[in-house]
Amino acid sequence: MEEKQKKIIVTGAQPTGMFHLGNYLGAVKNWRTLQHDYECFFFIPNLHSITVPPYVPAELRKRTYSMLAQYLACGLDPESSHMFAQSSVVGHTELSWILGCLTPVGQLFRMTQFKSKSENNDFVGSGLLYYPILMAADILLYNADCVPVGEDQKQHVELTRDLAIKFNQTYSETFKVPEPYILKTCARVYSLQNPTKKMSKSDANKKGTVFLFESPEDIQKKFRSAVTDSGSGIYCDPEKPGITNLVEIFAAVTEQSIEAVENQYRSYDYGTFKNVVAEAVIEHLKPIQAKYAELMADQTYLQSVLDKGREFAQKCANRMMAKVYRKAGMI
Ligand code: TYM
């Protein structure tokens, strides 16, 4: 019997440092559950991470290996998925040029991420404006069906869809139009210090962001000082963004439904519930932290994973770029 072709997933996380709970619960933990049902390209978008200079090249190199170790420590399987650095595959930047020529510049200026990242910056490089086109190229190069991301990346996937349609109409049917895959809970994990703002690596208030590889003491402290709401009771409500965020985090790390958590903890006071969440997060992260330390000590292995992933990805990219250039009249 002919084997049914798996649908394709493309996604990645910038090598800008350590994952925080937002990256993990909103993205990577979900990728893990999808990896055996889809053909997955989990790449490391290192070209994207130079769009907000300055950066230190040696540091970026180290962070790229660290990001791979984080993927693996979080349970992504290099045997069944393709993991590689974006810069190591020829095709991402080539395709982004072709797509860029189809993109109205006004649409790029309207991107929420462009606006927030260019705000209050003396220098705004063109790369930051071009960023969503490179992301569209990452996705279309492998003809993805589905792009699992957090809520903050949805607008970029919508642009990708627009560009796939535009290319198909301008030249001829080439790309599938990919769907974003966004979780119902944890699509946006919020800062513990400001529960209306997403948890972010670049937040100036480090107390709001819980990193995956922090010590249990620091994690405990951050949850203890989490900003909560007035009133009482542990349940989700738009009027209670602080408690809603904690309930979502707790439900995700303990693999329970929101309702189950609300039923069990509804009568707890805020302080006690914060401790319960901290303990659950610490326990959940223990094996991930141990695995990460082990992986980081073996750079030869990390390089072999990247080499294997790159080899496969390059073949796919070559096929797609040959098609794209042919359709676009390039010789
Ligand atoms: P990045 O590196 O900022 O984030 C990696 C993933 O984590 C998600 N995420 C969150 N989810 C929930 N709550 C949060 N507070 C939170 N913060 C981050 C992001 O949505 C993302 O899924 N542009 C991308 C990288 C990229 C990419 C791509 C992704 C480049 N090319 C192609 C998919 C496909 C980015 O900067 O993600």
Residues whose N, C-alpha, C, O or C-beta is under 5 A from the ligand:
A	BS01	TYM	V10 T11 G12 A13 Q14 G22 N23 G26 A27 P45 H48 M135 D138 I139 P148 V149 G150 E151 D152 Q153 C186 A187 R188 V189 K198 M199
